[in-house]
Amino acid sequence: MIEPLFEHRPTLAGYETRVLELEGDGPPIVFFHGYADSADTWRQALDLLARQGRRAIAFDLPGFGDADALTGDPILPQLDEFAIAAVRYASGRARKPVIAVGNSLGGCVVLRLAERHGNRLAGVVGVAPAGLEMSRLLNLVQRDPVLRSLMALPTPVPAFVLRSAVARLYRQLAFAAPDSIDPAVISSFTYHHRRRARVAHYLDTAHRLLPELRRPFALEKIAVPLLLVWGDRDRLVFSRGAKRVLDVVPGARLELMEGIGHCPQVEAAERFTELLLEFGAEREAAA
């Protein structure tokens, strides 16, 4: 039976958010997206998991997608509180241990979740986690002449023009083979960048985040099973950063995907979902 995907708006840790949710069996899988992204980045994986009858939930993080805005306080602690609330929601009354999966900023969130709340987790999958070996993403974006010109215009910018500029950057930076990406994926991403004020907000959030991402981890506190998934052509968070995790976290392992960029869940959705299912099966067997 293929499980239907429900979209609804719960409030978690005081933030109203948007959730894409599958009912089903197995350890619940919770998904956290990256900077300037949304729960939609997991739609291909959710579709494949639905065909396997697996329970999975993807969340818009506060400050992104259709979730409530972040406050002016430090960002990572706010995301930490949201993440444990999301885990409690996914685990249900039975308090089932969940598998936490995060890409980029979401990867940073799930590693911090493992440090603080490992007893609530069956395992963690960090997909190119931010906070390890990062490129100068903000400089790459801010130096883009088209986006810089659009942000500086004194007149309103049509949504389709702004979305086109963002789409070009997204294709260029997030993927190893941009032409292979489903246009629907690009459209879902740029939908949340259709207003100039929102793009400016995302740039401001990046400025606030960067100092927090310089030393975000206490990796020696992680004791839950940990899988790292990385594309070997990631231009945003370099795969060599995995060594910092593998050297410290007992039993942690790395799956390096050839010819893939920063978002394996999009660029190699089938292989990525197979890895999740294999990891989940290992956790069930161990339990």
Secondary structure, 3 states (H helix, E strand, C coil): CCCCEEEECCEECCEECCEEEECCEEEEEEEECCCCCCHHHHHHHHHHHHHCCEEEEEECCCCCCCCCCCCCCCHHHHHHHHHHHHHHHHHCCCCCCEEEEEECHHHHHHHHHHHHHHHHEEEEEEECCCCCCECCHHHHHHCCHHHHHHHHCCCCCCHHHHHHHHHHHHHHHHCCCHHHCCHHHHHHHHHCCCCHHHHHHHHHHHHHHHHHCCCCCCHHHCCCCEEEEEECCCCCECHHHHHHHHCCCCCCEEEEECCCCCCHHHHCHHHHHHHHHHHHHHHHHHC
